[in-house]
């Protein structure tokens, strides 16, 4: 699969993750989407904090952008993840 097609496939699959609230930052689910489509998984890291963002290279010319926000009342996370 070409990298452009992989990006399209990843972004399509990430829409499902982006549309739900999570108990934690779903890095394992994001990695599964990336590797299923032929891109690299994210580097091991600690993703924490009420609000945050990460920008990481996952292909030769593909970058993952991930932002998160922990909601005050429910304590669940809202994420936005995409590759470009």
N, C-alpha and C positions, 0 to 999 in steps of 0.2 A: 504494500500500500504506500503510495507517495505521501510525503509529509503534509501536503496540502489536504489530501483526502483524510489523513489521520486527524488533522486539526478539525475538519468539519465533523467527523464522527465523534470526536471527543466533546466538542461543544454541544452537539446534539444530545449526547448522553449526560452531560453535566447539567442540562436544563432540569432534569428530574431532581438532582441533588439541590439545585438552587431554589427549587420551588417548595422545599420542606424545611421545617425547623429541626434542629439536631440537639441531642443531649451533650454532644461534644463536637469538636471540629473533625469532620469525617475524612481524615487524611487517608485512611486505608481504602475507603470507597473511591476516593479520587485517584489513588495509585492504581487501583484495579481498572478503572476506566482508561487511564493513560497507557498501561501496559497491554491491555486488551487490544488497543488500537495501534500498538507498535511504537509507542513513545516510552521514554524513561520514567520510572517512578521518581517521586520527590526524594531529595536527600533527607536522611534522618535529621530531625530537628524537634525542638520543643515549641509547639504552637500554643500560646497561652495569652491571657489578658482579656479584658472586656472588649476591646477593639484592637484589631491588628490587620496587617497585610503582609503578603509574601509575594515575591516576584522571582521565579526560578526557571532556569533553562531546562527543558525536558526533551528537546530534540535539537538537531543541528541548527535550525533557525526557528524554533518554536519555544515560546515562553508561557509558563503558567502564571496567571494572576489570580490570587486568592485573597479575599477580604472576609473578615468576620466581625460580628457584633453579638455580644451576649446581652440578651434582653433582661431587664431588671426584674420584672415580676415573675416570669416563668423560669428564668435561669437557662433557657435554651438558646442555641446559637442560630443566627441567620447568616448564611454564607452567600458569597458570589464568587464563582470560579469559572474561568474561561481560559482558553489558549489562543495565542495570536502569533 
